[in-house]
Structure formats: C-alpha cells, structure tokens
Amino acid sequence: EPATPSNTSEMRIAHLENRLEVIRAMDKHSLSHAEKRVLRREVREIKKELAAISGGVYLSVGAIILIALLLILLL
C-alpha cells in the first residue's frame, strides 16, 4: 500500500502516542534528575507535535463564558 499523507500522519500519531504510553509506564523513581528532565522535555515535544498534526481550535472555559455573555447581550 503506498504511503499517503494521511496514512503517514496516522502512523506518526500512533507512534507518538505509543511512545507517550511507554514513558507513562516507566518507573520514574529509579531515574536520576537529569533523566527525568530529558523525559519531560520529550513529552512536551511529543505533545506539541501531536497538537500540530491534529490541528483544531481549542476554547478555554473562560472564552466560552465570554462568548455566551456576548451572545446574550447582543441578542
């Protein structure tokens, strides 16, 4: 099967999510401070990459309340 852009991005997402699960399952108590720091950086980078791949618009609770209040006042 040829690699399509959506297929490769789905494969990349699955790989990144798998890596996150491996990191979560690790026994972090036996790691040194420096190793924990490297893992935290890796998790942050993975989450940034997943957000960039998936895209989407995220609204905070405060933004939703503000939009609702504006709609009530205007209508």
C-alpha distances in whole Angstrom, upper triangle without the diagonal:
4,6,9,12,13,10,11,15,14,13,16,18,18,19,22,23,22,25,27,28,28,31,32,33,34,38,39,43,43,41,43,44,42,39,39,39,36,34,36,35,31,31,32,30,27,28,29,25,24,27,26,22,23,26,28,32,34,38,40,43,46,44,43,47,48,46,47,51,50,49,52,55,53,53
4,6,10,11,9,10,13,14,13,15,18,18,18,21,23,23,25,27,28,29,31,33,33,35,39,39,43,43,41,43,43,41,38,39,38,35,34,35,33,30,30,31,28,26,27,27,24,23,25,24,20,22,24,27,31,33,37,39,42,44,42,42,46,47,45,47,50,49,48,51,54,52,52
4,7,8,6,6,10,11,10,12,14,15,15,18,20,20,22,24,25,26,28,30,31,32,36,36,40,40,38,40,40,38,35,35,35,32,30,31,30,26,27,27,24,22,24,24,20,19,22,20,17,18,21,24,27,30,33,36,39,41,39,39,43,44,42,44,47,46,46,49,51,50,50
4,5,5,6,9,10,10,12,14,15,16,18,20,21,22,24,26,27,29,30,32,33,37,37,41,41,39,41,41,39,36,36,35,32,31,31,30,27,27,27,24,22,23,22,19,18,20,18,15,16,18,21,25,27,31,34,37,39,37,36,40,41,39,41,44,43,42,46,48,46,46
4,5,5,6,9,10,10,12,14,15,16,18,20,21,22,24,26,27,29,30,32,35,36,39,40,37,39,38,36,34,34,33,30,29,29,27,24,24,24,21,19,20,19,16,15,17,15,11,13,15,18,21,24,28,30,33,36,33,33,37,38,36,38,41,40,39,43,45,43,44
4,6,5,6,9,10,10,12,14,15,16,18,20,21,22,24,26,27,28,30,34,34,38,39,37,38,38,36,34,33,32,30,28,28,27,24,23,23,21,18,19,18,15,14,15,14,10,11,13,16,19,22,25,28,31,33,31,31,35,36,34,35,39,38,37,40,43,41,42
4,5,5,6,9,10,11,12,14,15,16,18,20,21,23,24,26,27,29,33,33,37,37,36,38,37,36,33,32,32,29,27,28,27,24,23,24,21,19,19,20,16,15,17,16,12,13,16,19,22,24,28,31,33,36,34,34,37,38,37,38,42,41,40,43,46,45,45
4,5,5,6,9,10,10,12,14,15,16,18,20,21,23,24,26,27,31,31,35,35,33,35,35,33,30,30,29,27,25,26,24,21,21,21,19,16,18,18,14,13,16,14,11,13,16,19,22,24,28,30,33,36,34,34,38,39,37,39,42,42,41,44,46,45,46
4,5,5,6,9,10,10,12,14,15,16,18,20,21,22,24,26,30,30,33,34,32,33,33,31,29,28,27,25,23,23,22,19,18,19,16,14,14,14,11,10,12,11,7,9,12,15,19,21,24,27,30,32,30,30,34,35,33,35,39,38,38,41,43,42,42
4,5,5,6,9,10,10,12,14,15,16,18,20,21,22,25,28,29,32,33,31,33,33,32,29,28,28,26,23,24,23,20,19,19,17,14,15,16,13,10,13,13,9,10,13,16,19,21,24,27,29,32,30,30,34,35,33,35,38,38,38,41,43,42,42
4,5,5,6,9,10,10,12,14,15,17,18,20,21,23,27,27,31,31,30,32,32,30,27,27,27,24,22,23,22,19,18,19,17,14,15,17,13,12,15,15,11,13,16,19,22,24,27,29,32,35,33,33,37,38,37,38,42,42,41,44,46,46,46
4,5,5,6,9,10,11,12,14,15,17,18,20,21,25,25,29,29,27,29,29,27,24,24,24,21,19,20,19,15,15,16,14,11,12,13,10,9,12,12,9,11,14,17,21,22,26,27,30,33,31,32,35,36,35,37,40,40,40,43,45,44,45
4,5,5,6,8,10,11,12,14,15,16,18,20,24,24,28,29,27,29,28,27,24,23,23,21,18,19,18,15,14,15,13,9,10,12,9,7,10,11,8,9,12,15,18,19,22,24,27,29,28,29,32,33,32,34,37,37,37,40,42,42,42
4,6,5,6,9,10,11,12,14,15,16,19,22,23,27,27,26,28,28,27,24,23,24,21,19,19,19,16,15,16,15,11,13,15,12,10,13,14,12,12,16,18,21,22,25,26,29,32,31,31,34,36,35,36,39,40,40,42,44,44,45
4,6,5,6,9,10,11,12,14,15,17,21,21,25,25,23,26,26,24,21,21,21,19,16,18,17,14,13,15,14,10,12,14,12,10,14,15,13,14,17,20,23,23,27,28,31,33,33,33,36,38,37,39,42,42,42,45,47,47,47
4,5,5,6,9,10,11,12,14,16,19,19,23,24,22,24,23,22,19,18,18,16,13,14,14,10,9,11,10,6,9,11,9,8,11,12,11,12,15,18,21,21,24,25,28,30,30,30,33,35,34,36,39,39,39,42,44,44,45
4,5,5,6,9,10,11,12,14,18,18,22,23,22,24,24,23,20,19,19,18,14,15,15,12,10,12,12,8,9,12,11,8,12,14,12,12,16,18,20,20,23,24,26,29,29,29,32,33,33,34,37,38,38,41,43,43,43
4,5,5,6,9,10,11,13,16,17,21,22,20,23,24,23,19,18,20,18,14,16,16,13,12,15,14,11,12,15,14,12,15,17,16,16,19,21,24,24,27,27,30,32,32,32,35,37,37,38,41,42,42,44,46,47,47
4,5,5,6,9,10,11,14,15,19,19,17,20,20,19,16,15,16,14,11,13,13,10,9,12,12,9,11,14,13,12,15,17,16,17,20,22,25,24,27,27,30,32,32,33,36,37,37,39,41,42,43,45,47,47,48
4,5,5,6,9,10,14,14,17,18,17,19,19,18,15,14,15,13,10,11,12,9,7,10,11,8,9,12,12,11,14,16,16,16,19,21,23,21,24,24,26,29,29,30,33,34,34,36,38,39,40,42,44,45,45
4,5,5,6,9,12,13,17,18,17,20,20,20,17,15,17,16,12,13,15,12,10,14,14,11,12,16,16,14,17,19,18,18,21,23,25,23,26,26,28,31,31,31,34,36,36,37,40,41,41,43,46,46,47
4,5,5,6,10,11,15,15,15,18,19,18,15,14,16,14,11,13,15,12,11,15,15,12,14,18,17,16,19,21,20,21,24,26,28,27,29,29,31,34,34,35,37,39,39,41,43,44,45,47,49,50,50
4,5,5,9,9,13,13,12,15,15,15,12,10,12,11,7,9,12,9,8,12,13,11,13,16,16,16,18,20,20,21,23,25,27,26,28,28,30,32,33,33,36,37,38,39,42,43,44,46,48,48,49
4,6,8,9,12,14,13,16,16,17,14,12,14,14,10,11,14,12,10,13,15,13,13,17,18,16,19,21,21,21,24,25,26,25,27,26,28,30,31,32,34,36,36,37,40,41,42,44,46,47,47
4,7,9,12,13,13,17,18,18,15,13,16,16,12,14,17,15,13,16,18,16,17,20,21,19,22,24,24,24,27,28,30,28,30,29,31,34,35,35,37,39,40,41,43,45,45,47,49,50,51
4,6,9,9,9,13,14,15,12,11,14,13,10,12,15,14,13,16,18,16,18,21,21,21,23,26,26,26,29,30,32,30,32,31,33,35,36,37,39,41,42,43,45,47,47,49,51,52,53
4,6,6,8,11,13,15,12,11,14,15,12,14,17,16,15,19,20,19,20,24,24,24,26,29,29,29,32,33,34,32,34,33,34,37,38,39,40,43,44,45,47,48,49,51,53,54,55
4,5,5,8,10,11,9,7,11,12,9,11,14,14,14,16,19,18,19,22,23,23,25,28,28,29,31,32,33,31,33,31,33,35,36,37,39,41,42,43,45,47,48,49,51,53,54
4,6,8,10,12,11,9,13,14,13,14,17,18,17,20,22,22,23,25,27,27,29,31,32,32,34,35,36,34,35,34,35,37,39,40,41,43,44,45,47,49,50,51,53,55,56
4,7,10,12,10,10,13,14,13,15,18,18,18,21,23,23,24,27,28,28,30,32,33,34,36,37,38,36,38,37,38,40,41,43,44,46,47,48,50,52,53,54,56,58,59
4,7,8,6,6,10,11,10,12,15,15,16,18,20,20,22,24,25,26,28,30,30,32,33,35,36,34,36,35,37,38,40,41,43,44,46,47,49,50,52,53,55,56,57
4,5,5,6,9,10,11,12,14,15,17,19,20,21,23,25,26,27,29,30,32,33,34,36,37,35,37,35,37,39,40,42,43,45,46,48,49,51,52,54,55,56,58
4,5,5,6,9,10,11,12,14,15,17,19,20,21,23,24,26,27,29,30,32,33,35,35,33,35,33,35,36,37,39,41,42,43,45,46,48,50,51,52,54,55
4,5,5,6,9,10,11,12,14,15,17,18,20,21,23,24,26,27,29,30,32,34,34,33,35,33,35,36,38,40,41,42,44,46,47,48,50,52,53,54,56
4,5,5,6,9,10,11,12,14,15,16,18,20,21,22,24,26,27,29,30,32,33,32,34,33,35,36,37,39,41,42,43,45,47,48,49,51,53,54,55
4,5,5,6,9,10,10,12,14,15,16,18,20,21,23,24,26,27,28,30,31,29,31,30,32,33,34,36,38,39,40,42,44,45,46,48,49,51,52
4,5,5,6,9,10,11,12,14,15,17,18,20,21,23,24,26,27,29,29,28,29,28,31,32,33,35,36,37,39,41,42,43,45,47,48,49,51
4,5,5,6,9,10,11,12,14,15,17,18,20,21,23,24,26,28,29,28,30,29,32,33,34,36,38,38,40,42,43,44,46,48,49,50,51
4,5,5,6,9,10,10,12,14,15,16,18,20,21,22,24,26,27,26,28,27,30,31,32,34,36,37,38,40,42,43,44,46,47,48,50
4,5,5,6,9,10,11,12,14,15,17,18,20,21,22,24,25,23,25,24,27,28,29,30,33,34,35,37,38,39,41,43,44,45,47
4,5,5,6,9,10,11,12,14,15,17,18,20,21,23,24,23,25,24,27,28,29,31,33,34,35,37,39,39,41,43,44,45,46
4,5,5,6,9,10,11,12,14,15,16,18,20,22,24,23,25,25,28,30,30,31,34,35,35,37,40,40,41,44,45,46,47
4,5,5,6,9,10,10,12,14,15,16,18,20,21,20,23,22,25,27,27,28,31,32,33,34,37,37,38,41,42,43,44
4,5,5,6,9,10,11,12,14,15,16,18,19,18,20,20,23,24,24,26,29,29,30,32,34,35,36,38,40,40,42
4,5,5,6,9,10,11,12,14,15,18,19,19,22,22,25,26,26,28,31,31,31,34,36,36,37,40,41,41,43
4,5,5,6,9,10,10,12,14,17,18,18,21,22,25,27,26,27,30,31,31,33,36,36,37,40,41,41,43
4,5,5,6,9,10,10,12,14,15,14,17,18,21,23,23,24,27,28,28,30,32,33,33,36,38,38,39
4,5,5,6,9,10,10,13,14,14,17,18,21,23,22,23,26,27,27,29,32,32,33,35,37,37,38
4,5,5,6,9,10,13,15,16,19,20,24,25,24,26,29,29,29,31,34,34,34,37,39,39,40
4,5,5,6,8,11,14,14,17,19,22,24,23,24,27,28,27,30,32,32,33,35,37,37,38
4,5,5,6,8,10,10,14,16,19,21,20,21,24,24,24,26,29,29,29,32,34,34,35
4,6,5,9,11,12,16,18,22,23,21,23,26,26,25,28,30,30,30,34,35,34,36
4,6,9,12,14,18,20,23,25,24,24,28,28,27,29,32,32,32,35,37,36,37
4,6,10,11,15,18,21,23,21,21,25,26,24,26,30,29,29,32,34,33,34
4,7,9,13,16,19,21,19,19,23,23,22,24,27,26,26,30,31,30,31
4,7,10,13,16,18,16,16,20,20,18,21,24,23,23,26,28,27,28
4,7,10,13,15,12,12,16,16,15,17,20,20,20,23,24,24,25
4,7,10,12,10,10,14,14,14,16,18,19,19,22,23,24,25
4,7,8,6,7,10,11,10,12,15,15,16,18,20,20,22
4,5,5,6,9,10,11,12,14,16,17,19,20,21,23
4,5,5,6,9,10,11,12,14,15,17,18,20,21
4,5,5,6,9,10,11,12,14,15,16,18,20
4,5,5,6,9,10,11,12,14,15,16,18
4,5,5,6,9,10,11,12,14,15,16
4,5,5,6,9,10,11,12,14,15
4,5,5,6,9,10,11,12,14
4,5,5,6,9,10,10,12
4,5,5,6,9,10,10
4,5,5,6,9,10
4,5,5,6,8
4,5,5,6
4,6,5
4,6
4
